[in-house]
Amino acid sequence: MSLSGASTPTVRALPPRPSNSTSSTPGERRPGLIGRRRERDRLDRVVASVRGGESRALVVRAAAGLGKTMLLDQLAERASGCRVLRVVGVESEMELALAGLQQLCGPIIDGIDALPEPQSLALGVALGLRAGPAADRFVLGLAVLGLLSNAAEAQPLICLIDDAQWLDQASSQVLAFVARRLHAESVAVVFAMREPVDERFAAIEELVVRPLDDVDARTLLDASARGPLDRAVRERIVAEARGNPLALVELHRGAGEFEPSASGRAGIGTQLEEAFLGRIRRLPAATRRILLLAALEPVGDPGLVLEAASSFDLDAAALAPAIEDDLIEFAGLLRFRHPLVRSTVVAAESASDRRAAHRALADATDPESDPDRRAWHLAESTLGYDEEVAAELVRSADRARVRGGMLAAASFHARGAELTPDRRMRSRRTLMAAEDTLRSGAVQDALRLIEGVEPELLDDHQRARADLVRGHSRFYVSPGRDGARVLLEAARRLEPFDGDAAVATYANAVIAAVLAGSLAGEVGIRETAAAIIAASPARPMSVGSAAAFDALHGIATVVLHGYGAAAPSLRAALATLRSLVDVAPTAPERTSDVRGYGADLSEDVWEMRWQPLICLLARILLDDDAYVDASRRFVDSSRRNGALSTLAMAMSEHYPALLMSGRIAEAEELYDAVREIMAASDVPEGPDRAGWFAAYRGDDAAKQESAAAVAHRVAERGEAQWRLSDRMQDGILHNSQARYAEALAATASADGHPFDLGLAGWVLPEQVEAAARSGEPDSGRAALRRLQEIAEATGTDWAVGLAARSAALLADDADAEALYLAAIDALARTRIGTAQARAHLLYGEWLRRQNRRVEARESLRLAHERFVADGAHAFAERAARELSATGEIVHRSAVGPVDELTAQERQIARLAAGGATNPEIGAQLFLSPRTVEWHLRKVFGKLAVTSRRQLAAALRDPAAATG
């Protein structure tokens, strides 16, 4: 028997791997599927959907031996007219980044050039075909989605991923994301995996495979038996197997040795392992040796296995007994009968035998074409310290990081550290492992690794990096506790070595202190501000970092000395940062060769680097132009670059900008779209934002639900700022409903918060209005003085208009009108449409109470029309009541075709109306262009339009001009 000649990969960085299917070898009687009608019907529906132009994603979940692979085999056989791609996860390959993705994309990689350049580059780098920076994994996911969608244009495509629980993390993240974003591409992705549920594949439709009933179990046992079985033994096997097909087939082999006393004393998996173990131990020693090599070599490459076997003076003949006993088979590649056979083969041998086998495989693996697998085999063959092997692992970690496999990089670094004989170098490599682990999102693992570092063996810069990992990890877990303190310590350590990294860390410390607010530990915002005033980051630093440090210095001045002292420097810093963003390069700014978690701030492009700080400055100064533009650019750059890790933060800024601009419907559409995108990823969603919409809509029930979510987050993470935001939303809600006493109670509890910087201009007007209208003007005067301080210092139309509007509420009638008119005039020059509409509402209410009904109608009508157009229902009702009191009849608006669109359809329609192409829309919404086209056809039908040129008019969005 010849076992030579494994096929050579053409475009993959790693060799392809086979399916561990259970197809029969010649002469072996192995029955097909028996029973399984429910499961087969579900899979047939998947095929039918794909043939009909739809897409499907399905997780087939079952315990070992229940026939997941056979179900996939039958699906492939019944998928006539479809192209089938297969991937198999192998436990020993879980540390190799993107190994599973390479299996899937290899056969269709010719389509990579048809992808948009950012996606093509991301996929090319991930597969080792192109050089470039590691892409955000969601750009990679979008690239794979596009690749599959394009391949399905020729014929429907079905992707079968067996043993998905053993995919490497990077592949599983990308493929799960792709599966959740499939809609209308004629693509199906079917995962088969063992129980229990794997969180990586949550929220995907499931098919749970159940054990066979006794009738089908007996039928299968009879069909697979080599001869007649004693009835008593037959019934004992059926009872013992408990409907597990593999157990039925395997246990009958040892029926003569079957011991009824074993029944019920072990699980099916254990019994199967024992059955396989008995067969393996009866094999010749030479067969067991070569079988171990095959089990430890996941590629299934017979040439590689035989080359490794030659070091033990073994050849192909040694495999014959295992093939004859149906433990392994050869059909171009070596394949085990079942994954349990592979794992049992490995478990059956001693640790020293396993190390020897790994060493032989390492020697047989080409160090040029497959260095990472060789390094991993070397590591597994090593007992004790070995610097040469450790260095190989570090080089593999660097390659994995470039390709986007951060967890794989962390694993290589961690294993390399374990094998490093020098304690100092061991601590350094452990630090690098912790940095990569944090980048991968495994925060607790990063904390565990960093505790293994010996600080006294690091230099000052490395200790700063360790502090940075510790600070970021604790910030993610509980930012309200001591996140700011640890980040400040890291920033101080970084100052002498890298000004850019130090400034970035100071910025993160400010954000941590802002979020923590009153729940901060020993270091809060005032302590953080004092540290920034005293800071002196190393020079030279980048222009952007210098401007950001000036901005941080200004923020610290606000905290310690007030708005008047800080406003000039804040305005200058904001202008500089905005101008730099306007001319930002398309690639990340790199002014240092610092190797550490904080060196690149974890963002992928320069434009995204300082956007959170720009948004904060704009909120502090109440600069509406800067706030609307910066928050929009932050969202756009996050979506364009596929950076879901920053998208939640970007949206937390952009939702309020849209709402206050009066674009409530658009904000809700965006919120729904982003939540859907986040649900397709494993990126933690940001704080609940439904309260904003509930407040503007006047929806009490939704607001209460959001408040509960916010309270949970505050308690869990110590982020008191969200409680302040929640109180402000209560103020908006209750003021819109004329429940002024409740609005005052809510906003008064927000007032006095240790750090309302960036929210003060939003909370204070609500408090003044509530105090004036509830008959407690004195309760609003302190808030008014603070608001006037902000307006005087900043001089922005937004701040001046809010201060004038608030002052009019507390002024005598002789002064009120001039203040109302001044507020309306100032706010008319802003993009904050809701603030202007509310000024008209308050002025109209004041005019009506002055018995100037005709003049009141004009102002109230303007307010009412704007609130209706915006969707601010409670404010619209309040304006309608006032209009009715003037004698005017108020007509309710009719429902139009736009109201029939779904949130996603409205979002796609708006983007298309703005001139975006299908690929551009898909990149923003993480959809394939084919799905975008499918949605647009539905939009055209609902709006009765025939071209994109007609969309803008059909959408009838009078608020669009504000954006």
N, C-alpha and C positions, 0 to 999 in steps of 0.2 A: 504493500500500500504506500503510495507516495503522498507525503504531507508537505511538499515544498511549494514555494511560489505564491506568497501572499501578494495581493495587489498593492501597487504603490499609489498613494494619494497624489492628486495633481495640484489642487489649489489650497489645501488645508494645511495649517501650521502643525496640526496633530493628525496622526493616522486615523482613519475611520474605524468604527467598531461595529460588530455585528449585532443582530437581534439575538436575545436568548430565547428564541421560540422553541416550541416543543414538537416541531414537525418530525415525522417518523423516519427512522433509518430503515434501509432495505431489510426485509425479513421480519421486522418487529410489528406485532399486531397492536396498534394503538388506535382506539376508537376516536371518532370525531366528537363534536359536542352532542351530548345527550341531555335532553331537557332544555333549560335556559330560554324558554320561549319569551318570557318577560324581558330578559336582557337583550335577546336578539331583536325583538321588536323595537326597543329603544335605539339600538345601534342602526337598524334599518332606517329609522326616522332621521337619524343624523345624515346618512347618505342621501336620502331623499331631499332633505333641506338643502344640502350643498348642490345637488344637481339642479334644484330649483332657483339657484342664485342667492340663497341665504347663507349665513355663516353660523356655525355652532361650536360651542366649547363644552366638553363633558369630562368629568372625572369618574373613572370606573374604579371603585374602591372595594377591596376585599381582603380577607386574611390570606396568608400564603397557602397556595395549593388549590384555591377555589376556581382557577381557570381564567385569570385575567388575560394572560397571553393568548390563550386559545380563542377568547372572545375577540381580541384584536386581530388574530389571524383570520377569523371568519369575516370580520368587518372588511378586511383587505380583499378577501376573495369575492365578496359580494359588491364591491365598489367598482363595478365595471364602468368604463367611461371616465373614471377619476384617476388622477395621479396620486400615488400613495408614497409618503415619506415616513421612514421609521427611525426612531431613536430609542436607545436602551440605556438607562442609568445603571452604572456599576458602582458598587459601594467603595471599591478601592480607588475610584477616580473622582471622588467627591472633592478632593483638594485641588484638582486641576481646573483652572478657570476656563469657563466657556467650552469645555469639552463636549457637552451635550448640544450646545448651539452649533458647533462645527458639524456634528453629525447631521443636523437638520438642514443647515444651509448649504452644505457641500454640493449636493446634486443640482441646486438651482442658483449657484453663486454667479453664473454668467449674467444674471439679471441685476447685478450690483450697480452697473454703470447707468442704469435707467433711474436710479434713485436720485433725489436732490443731493447736492454735494455734501452738506453736513451729515446727512444720513449715510451716504456712500462712504465717507471718510470714517465715520464711527464704526460701521460694520467692517470695513477693510482693516482698521486697526485691531478690532476685537478678534478677527480671524487670522491675524498675522500676515495680511496681504499688503498692507500699506503702513508707512511710518507716520506717526502723528501723535498728538496728545490723547490721553484716555478720555473718551466721551462720557457724558452723563449717561447712565444706563437706560434712561427713558428715551434719549435720542436713539440709542441702540435698539430699544424696543420698537420705536417707530420705524426704524430702518428694516427690522425683521418683518414687521407688519406690512410694510410696503413691498418687500421682496416676495412674501407669500401672496399678497394681493396681485402683484404683477404676474407671478407664475400661474395663478388661477385664471388668468384671462385666456390662456390657451385651452385649459380643461380644469374642471373642479379639482381642488386639492384637499387631500386628507392627510393630516399629520398625526401619527400614532407614537406616543411617548410611553414606553413601557418602563416599569420600575422607576417611576418619576420621583419616588422618595429618595432615590440615590443620585439624582442630578446634582451637579455642583451648584452652589448657591447662585452664582451669576447667571447661569443658564436658566435655573428655575425662576428667578426673578423676572427675567426678560420674557420667558415663554408664558408665565402666568399673566403678566401684563398684557401680552399680545392676545391671549385667549379672552381676556375681559374686554378688549377693545374691538373684537370682531363684530361686524354687523351685516354687511351686504357684499362680501368679497368672494363668495363661493369657496370658502375655506372652512375646514373643520379641524379642530385640535382636540384630540382625545388623549387624556392622561390615564394611565393605569397605575395604581399604587396600592400598597398594603395599608391595612388598618394599623394604627388609628388615624384620625384625620390629621393631615399635614396643613398647618396654618398658611404655608406659602400658597396654597391653592384654594383658600377659602373664597366664598362668594362665587364659585363656578358651579354650574349645574352638576348634580351627582347621580350616579347609578351605583347603588350598593348591591354587590353580588352576594346572594344568599346561598347557604348550603343546599345541596340536592335533597329532595324528599326521598323517602325510603324506596319508592317505586323506581325512580330514576337511578338511585344508587345501586339497586340490585341489577338493573339493566346494564349500567356501566361496568359493574364488577363481572357480570357474565360475558360481556363483550370483550373485556380485556384479559380474562383468564386464559391461560394456555391449555387448560384441561379442566375436567369436572372438579368441582369443589364439594367437599362434605357439607351437607346442609347446615349443620351446627356451626362449623367453622365459617361458612358463608355468612350466617346471621351475626356471628360475633364480629366479623370484619365490618359489616354494615353498621353495626351498633358503635363499634370503636371509631370508625372513620367519621361519623357524625355528618355525613353529607359532603365531606371534602373529597373532590374527585382525585386529587393526587394521592391522598391517603388510601383511597380505595384501590387505585392501580398499584401503588407500591406495597401496601401491607399484605396483599394477597401473595406477593412473591415469597414472603416468609411465613405463609400460612402453616407450614409444617412445624415451625418453631413458635407459633403464636401462643402466648400465655394469657389466658383470660384474667389472671390476677392483675395484669397491668392496666386493665380497663379502668378508665376514669382517674388514674393516678397522675397523668401527665397531659398537657395540652397536645393538640394535633401537631403543632409545629415541632414540639419536642419529640413526639413519636416519629415523625417523618425524619427528623435529623438522626434519631437512633437507627431507623431502618436504613438510611443511606450510609450511616457510619458502619453498620455491620457489613454492608456490601463492600465499602471502601477498604476495610481492614482485611478482607479476604483476598484483596488484590496482591500481586507480587510487589516487592519493595520497589523495583525499578518503575513499575506502573504508577505507584503512589508518588514517587519522586517527580516524574514528568507531569502527573496530574496536578501536583502542587504548583509547578511552574505555570501550567495553563491557568490555574485558578488565580494566581497572583499577577497574571499578565492580562489586563482587561481588554486589550485590543482584539484578542482572538487571532493573532497573527501566527500561523503555524511555523513559518520560517524563523521567527524570533524565538518561539518556544524551543524549537529543535536546536537552534544555535546555543541557547542557554543550556539545553539538555546535554549538549556535547561536552560541556565542562565536567559532567558526571559520567562520561563515557556511555551515554544513552542515545538511542536513535528512535526512529518512528515506530519500530516494532514494539517498543515499550508501551505505546498507547493502545495497542490492539485489545488487551483484556478489558480496558475501560470502555472502549467502543462497543465491544461485544456485549458487555453488561448494561449497555444503554445509559451510561453515566455521562458520556460526552460523545459528540458526533462531529463529523467533518463534512462540510458542504462548501468547500472553498475556504472557510474559516472554521476555527475550533469553537464549538458552542456546547455549553453545559446543558444537560437535560432540563435543569431548573436552577434558579439562583440558590436554593437550599443546598443543592449538590455542591456548588462552588464554595459556599460558606462552610459546609461540613468538611470538605476536603482540607480547607485551611485550618479549621479547628482540630482536625484529627492529627496534625503533625506538631512536633515540638517547636518551641521558640527558636532553638538553634537551627533546626531544619528550615524554618521559614526565613531566617536571616540568610542562610546559605543560598536559598532559592532567589531571594531578592538580589543578592550580590551577583549571581549568575545572570539574572535578567538585566541588571545594570550594565554588566560587561557586554551583553549582547545588544543593548540599545544604542543607536547611533547618537553620539553627543551633539552632532550638528543639526540633524533634522528633528530630534525629539529630546532636547536637553532637560526639559522639566520632568518627564517621566523617568529619565535616567537618574536625575537628582533625587527624586522621591524613592526610587528603588534603593539607591545608595544609602539614604537616610534610614530606611527600614532594615537595611542589612547591618547597621552600625550599632554596636553596644559600647556605651561609654562616650568619650569625647573624640572628635575628629575634626580638626580645623579645615581640612581640605573639603570634606563633605559639607560642612557648615557653610563654607564660602560658595559652594555650588548652589545650595539652597537659597542663599541671599541673592545670587544672580537670578534664580528662578523667581524670587519674590519681585525683583525689579521688573522682569518681563511681565509678570501677572498684573502688576500695577499699571503698566503702560496700556495693557489690553483691557483694563477696567475691572479686573478681578481682585477687588480689594480684600475680600475675605481669604481668597487663595493666597494673596501676597502675605497676609497676616499669618496664615498657617505655615507657609514656607519660612518666614522670619522666625516664628516662634519655635519651630522645629530646629532651625539653624542655631538659634540661641541655646537650645538644650544641648546641642552637640559641640558648642564652643568651649574649648578648654580654658581660655583666658577670661577671668571673672569680669574685667573691665569691658572687654568686647562683648561678653555675654549680656551685660546690662544694656549696652548700646543697642544690641540687636533686639532685645526684649522691648526696649523703648520703640524701635521701629515697628515691631509687631503690634504694639499697643496703638500706635498712630494709624496704621493701616486698618486695624480692627475698628477703631472709632470711625474712620472714614466709611467703613462698610455698614455702619449703623448698629453694630453690636456693642452697645454702651457698657453693659455689665461685664462682658468679656474684656473690654478695654480696661475697665477699672481693675479687674482681676490681674491682668497682665502687668499693669503699671505698678501694682503692689509688689511684683517680683523683681522690680528694678532696685538696685542698691545705689541710693543717691550719692553716697560718698565716693563711688567709683566713676561718677559722671563729672564732666566739666560744667561750668556755670551755664553755658548755652544749652547743654543737654538737660540740665536740671530745669531750666526754663521750659523746655519742650515737654518734659514730664509733667510739670505743673499745668501746662496748657492742656494736655490730655486729661489730667485729673479734673481741671476746671470745667472743660467742655462736657465731660461725662457727667459730672455732678449737676451741671446746669441743665442737661437734658433730663436727668432723673428728677431733680427737685430744685429748680432755679431759685425759689424763694428762700432757700435755707442758707447756703454759703457760696453760691455760684459767683457772685461779684467778688467776694474775698479771694477765692482761689485764682480767678482770672486776673485780678489786680496783682497778685503775687507773681503770676507768670509774666505779666506785662513788664513789671519792674525788672525781672531777671533778663527779659529780652532786650531791654533798652540799650545796653552797651553793644549788642551784637547786630541787631537788625531793627532799624527805626520803623520800617514798614510793618513788620510783624508785630512790633510793640504797639503801634497805633491801632492796628486791627484788633489786637487783644483788648486794648483800652476801650475801643468802641463796643466790643462784645460785653465788657464789664458794665458799661453804661446801660446797655440793653437789659442785662441781667438785673441791674438795680432798678431800672424803670419797671420791669415786669414784677419784681418782688414787692416794690412799694413798702407798705407798712408791715409786710410779713418777712422783710429781709432779716437776716441774722445780725451778727455784730457789725457787719459792713453793709450799710445802706447807701442811698443816693448821696447824702451829704459827705460821707466818708469817701465815696467814689469820686465825687467832685473835687474834694480836697486833694486826693491822690493825683488827679489829672492836672490840677493847678501846679503841683510840685513836680510833675513828670518832665523828663528831658530826654526824649528818644534820640538815638544816635543819628547823626547827620553824615553824609547827605541821605535824604530819603526821596521817594518819588514825589512828583508834584501833587498827585492825588492824595497821598498820605499826609503831605504837609498841609493841604487844605482841610483834610479831615481832622487833623490834630487841632487846627485853628477852630474848627467847628466844635470839637469836644471841649476845648478850652472855653468857648462861648457858652456852651450848655452848662459847664461847671460854674461859670460866672452867674448865670441865671439862678441856679440853685442857691449859691452862697450870697449873692448880692442883689438879685432882682433883675427885672427886665430892662430897666433903664440903662444899667451898666453894661448889659450884654448885647443889646440889640444891634449896635453898629457892627461888632465883630461877627455876629450871627448872619447878618445880611451879606457881609462881604464873603464869608465862607460859603454860604448858600449859592451866591452868584458864581464863585469860582468852581465849585463842584459841578454845578449845572453846565457850565461852559466846558468843563473837562469831559463830562459825559457826552456832550454833543459831538466831540471830536475823538471819542475813545476808540482805540484800536479794536479790531475784531477778535484778537487773541488776548489772553490774560497778560497783564503787565507783569514783567518779571524783572525786578531790580536787584534781586539777591539770589544767591545760590543756597539759601537756607534750606535744609532738609528737615521738615517738621510739619506737624499738623496745621499750625497757624500760618505757615509761609504763604499759602495761596488763599487763605480765608475760606476755603472750601467752595468758592464760587468758580465758575468756569470761564467767565468773560469779564473784562474790566467794567463794562457798562453796569453789570449787576453788583459790582463790589460795594459801591457806596450808596446805592439807591435807598436802603433802609435809613441811612443817616440823613440823606437829602429829604426824605419824607418826614422824618422827625423834625428837622429844622423848619420845614414848611409849616408843620402843625404848630410849632412853638410861635412862629412869626405870624400865623394865620395868613399865609401867602397862598391864595387859592390857585393862581396860575402854576406856581411851583408844585403845589400838592397834587393837583389833577394830572399835570404832565408827568411828574416823577413817578407817581403810583402807576399810571398807565404804562410808562416805559419799563418799570420794574416787572409788571405782569407780562408785557410783550417780550422782553428779553428772556424771562424765565421760560415762557412757552416756546419761543423760537429756538432756544437752545436745549429744550427738553429738560430743564432743571427743575424737576418736581420738588427737589429738596428745598428750593427757595420759593416755589410758587405759592405755598400756603401763606408765607410771610408777605409776599407781594399782594396777595388777595386781601389780606387783613388790612392793608393800607388802601387798596383801590375800592373796596366795597363802600366805605364811608364817602370817598370822593365822588363816586357815582350817585350815591343816595342824596348827598347834599347838593349835587348838581341837578337833582330832580329826575335822574334817570333810574328810577326805582325798578322798573320792569327789566331794564338791561342789567342792573346789578343782580337781580334775582336769577336771571338767565345765566349769568356768569357764575354765580354761586352754585347753581345746580350743575353746570358743566364741570366746574372744578371738583365738586364733591364726587361726581361720577368718575372723573379721572383719578382722583385720590383713591377711590374704592377699587380701582383697577391696579393700584400699586400697593406696596407695603410701607409707603412713607406715612408717618403719623400725621393725621389731619390736624389742622390748627384749631384754635378755640372756636366754639360754636358761634356762628355769626347770624343765626336766624333771628336773634333778638333785634338786630338792626331793622330787618324788614318788618318784623312784627310791630315795632315801635312806629314806623312810618305808615304802615297799613292800618294801625289801630286794632291789632289782633291780640286781645288779652290772653287767650289760651296759648297761642304760639309763644308769646312773650314769657309766660310762666314756665313753659317747657324749656325754653332757652335759659332762663334764669337758673333752673335746676341744674342744667348741664354746666353752666358757668360756675355755680357754687361747688360742684363736684371737682371741677378742674382747679379751682382756687384751693380747695382743701387738699387735693392730691399733689399739686405741684407748687403751691405757695405763691401763685402769681396774682397778687392783690390788684394789679392794674385792671384785670378783667372784671373785678367786682366794681371798680370805679366806673368802667365803661357800662356795666349793667345798670348802675344807678342812673347814669346819664340817659340811657335808653328808656328807663322808667319815667324820667322827667319828660322826655319827648312824648311818650305814649299818653301819660296822664294829662299833660297840657293840651294835647290834640283833642282829648275827650272832655275838656273843661273840668277835670278832676284835680283842681289846683292844690288842694290840701295834700293829696297823695303825692303829687309832683314835688311839692316843697319838702315833704318828709324824705323822699328818695334823694333829691339833689342835696339836701342839707347833710345827709349822711355821707355824701361824696365829698362835700366841701370840707376842707381841713385834712384831707388825705395828704400824707407826707410828700407825695410826689405826683402832682397832677399836671406836670410839665407836658405840653403837647395835647392835653385834654382840657385844660382850664378854659380855653376859649369856646369849648363846646358845652361844658357843664354850666358855666356861670350864667349865660343867657337864659337857660331853662330855669335856673333857681330864681333869677330876678322876676321872670314872668309869673312863676308859681307864687312867689311871695306877694307880688303886687295884686294878683287876682284873687288870692285867698284872704286878703285883708290884713296882711302882716308885712307891710312895706319895710319895717325896720330889719326884718330877716333878710331882705334883699340888698340892703345898702352896702354891706361889706363886700358882697359879691360884685356889686356894681363898681365899687372903688377898684377892686382888683382888675376887672375888665377894662376900666378906663386907663389903668396903669399900662396894660398890655397895648391898648390902642395908641396911647401917647408915645410909647417906646417904639412900636413897630411901624405905625403910620400906614398900615395896609388898609385898603378899602374894606376888606372883610372885617378886620378888627374894629375899624372906625364905625362901620355900619352897625355891627352888633352892639357896640357900646352906646351909640346914639339911640338905637331901638330900645335898649334896656333902660337907658336914662329917661326916655319918654314915658315909660310905664310908671316911673316913680316921680315924675315931674308934676308941677302944678299945671292946670289947664292952660295957663298963659304961655307956658314954655313948651308944652307937649307937642303941639303941632309942628313947630319948627324942627324939633328933634326927630319926629316921625319922617318928615320930608327929607331931612338930612340923611337918615338911615336908608330910605328908599333910594335916594340918589347915589349914595356910596355903594350900596349892595347891587344896584343896577350895573355897576362897572365890574362886578365879580362874576365868576362862573358858579356861584353858590345860589342856584335858583330857588331852593327851598327857603333860604334866609330872606330873600327879597319878597317871596310870596307871603311869608309870615309877617313881614313888615307891613305889607298891604293889608293883611287880615287885621292886625292890631290897630292900624290907622283907621280902617273902615269901622271896626268896633267902636273906637273912640269917637269917630264922627257921628255914628248913630246915636251914641249916648249924649252927644251935643245937639241932638235933634237936627242934624244936617243930613237928612236921609238921601237926598239926591246925590250929594258928593260921596256919601258912604257907599251907595250902590256901585259907583264906578270902581272904587278901590276893592270892595268885597268881590265884585265880579271878576276883576283881574286875579285876585287870590284864588277864587273858586275854580276858574278855568285852568289855572296852573296846577292846582292840587289834583283836579280830575285827570288832566293830561299826564301828570306824574304817577298817578296811582296812590296818592297819599289820602286814603279813603276817610280816615277820621278827621283830618284837617279839612277835607272837602265838605264833610257833613257839618262841621262847625261853621265854615263859611256859608254853607247853604242855609243854616238856621238863622244866621245874621241877615242874610239877604232876604229871607222870608219875612223877617221882622221889619224890614224896610218897605214891604209891600210888593216885592218882586217875586214872580213865579219862577221857581228853579226847575228846569227839566233835566231828567236823568239821561246820561249818554247811552246810546245803543251799543250792543256788542257787535264788533266787526270781524272780518275774516282773519285779521292778525291775531285776534283772541283765540282762534282755533289752532294756531301753531303751538307745538310743544316748545319747551324752553330751549332744547337743542336746535330745533328748526329755526327759532327766532335768532339764536346766536349765529347759526350758519348763514341765515338770510342777511343779517346785518353785515357780516364780514364780506359776503359776496357783493352786497350793495356798495360796500366801500372799495371794491375793486380787487379783492383778494382772489387768487386762483384756487382751484380745488386742492392742489398740493399744499399751498400756503395755509389754507383753512385747515386741512388735515394736520399739518404740523402744529398749528396753534391748539387744536382741540384733541390731539393725539388720536386721530382717526385716519383711516386709509382714504386716498382720493376717491376710490370707488364708493365708499360709504357716504362721503360728502356729496357726490353726484346723486346718489340714491335719495338722500334727504332733500336735495334741491329740487328733484323732480316732484316730490310731495309738496314742497313749498310752492312751486309754480302752480300746481293744481289747486291748492287751497286759496291762493291769492289771485287766481285767474290771470296770471301773467305768462308771458312766453319767452322773456329774456331777462338777463341780469340788469339791463339798463332800466327796466321797469320796477325793479325791486324797491329802490329808495322811496319812490312815490307811494308804492303799495304799502310800505311799512308804516307810513304816516307817523313819523317820529319827530314831533316838533322840538324835542329836547336835544336832538342830535347836534345841533349847532353849538351847544354848550360844551361839547367835548372836544 
